[in-house]
Amino acid sequence: MNRLCAFYDLIRRSRSAHFWAWCGVIIALQIGAPARAEVRQLGIDIPVYWYADASDTLTLNAFLSLPEEALKTAPLIPSFGYSTKAYWLRTSLPAALFAGEQRWLQLGPSFVDRLTVFYRPYGSDSPWRQKEFGDHASARDNDLDYRESVLILPPPPTAAGYEMVFRLQSSSTLILLATLSSP
């Protein structure tokens, strides 16, 4: 407290233009342009299309072969309440969202029983990479040692970006909170 009072007293007594100029520079640097991570939310910033699988027998290939008319658009964050159905969601992450750098896809909430993520470069014939998350997943494929589920995506190899598919199933409320951000 004494240091703060001494600093205030120094400012009050000082009439030096040099001192005030340096104070202005320091204040300008503090509020100027803070570094901010770019954050995109699936469902809000990035469109998501979904399908409810009542039979719980749909495979990835069967979901991908569904006609476009069978999919519904999630107008906001994908949220389905309490349901025994498995939900399949599809989206694409254009390369422009990456700006040539890796991005972190944080997935939640943490109380979801099973969340399977499939991804590959958009339009490619390469095999789908699969990651498992959730309370009941056999293995937690987290890319970071962190309490939340995080998938680290390298910059896409093509300008088309990534295509992603999520399979969501839970005994509690079904919601997908997925945020793409810079590290």
SULHUTA-V881725 format. One record per pair of residues at least 6 apart in sequence whose ideal C-beta (glycine too) atoms are under 6 Angstrom apart, sorted by the first residue. I is the first residue (numbers start at 1). J is the second residue. D is the distance in whole Angstrom. If there is no record, write none. Layout:
BEGIN
{{I,J,D} {I,J,D}}
END
This chain:
BEGIN
{{37,181,5} {37,182,5} {38,182,5} {39,179,6} {39,181,5} {40,46,6} {40,180,4} {41,179,6} {42,48,5} {42,178,4} {43,74,5} {43,76,5} {43,77,4} {43,78,5} {44,76,6} {46,91,6} {48,74,4} {48,78,5} {48,89,5} {48,91,5} {49,71,4} {49,73,6} {49,90,5} {50,72,6} {50,74,6} {50,87,6} {50,89,5} {51,71,5} {51,88,5} {52,85,5} {52,87,6} {53,85,6} {53,86,4} {54,85,5} {56,86,5} {60,118,6} {63,88,5} {78,89,6} {78,176,4} {79,175,4} {80,87,6} {80,174,4} {82,173,6} {83,174,6} {86,169,4} {87,168,5} {88,167,6} {89,166,4} {90,165,5} {91,164,5} {92,122,6} {92,161,6} {92,163,5} {93,161,5} {93,162,5} {94,161,4} {95,156,5} {95,159,5} {95,161,4} {98,155,5} {100,155,5} {102,152,6} {102,154,5} {103,153,5} {103,180,5} {104,150,5} {104,152,6} {104,181,6} {104,183,6} {105,151,4} {105,153,6} {105,180,5} {106,148,6} {106,150,5} {106,179,5} {107,133,6} {107,149,4} {107,178,5} {108,148,6} {108,177,4} {109,177,6} {111,172,5} {112,134,5} {112,170,5} {113,134,5} {113,135,5} {113,136,4} {113,169,6} {113,170,4} {113,171,6} {114,134,4} {114,136,5} {114,137,6} {114,169,5} {115,133,4} {115,134,5} {115,168,6} {116,132,6} {116,167,4} {117,131,5} {117,166,6} {118,128,4} {118,130,5} {118,165,4} {119,129,6} {119,162,5} {119,164,5} {120,126,5} {120,128,5} {121,156,6} {121,157,5} {121,158,6} {122,160,4} {122,161,5} {122,162,6} {122,163,5} {123,160,5} {131,141,4} {131,151,6} {132,139,6} {132,141,5} {133,149,4} {142,149,6} {142,150,6} {143,150,6} {143,151,6} {143,152,4} {144,150,4} {156,162,5} {168,174,6} {168,176,6}}
END
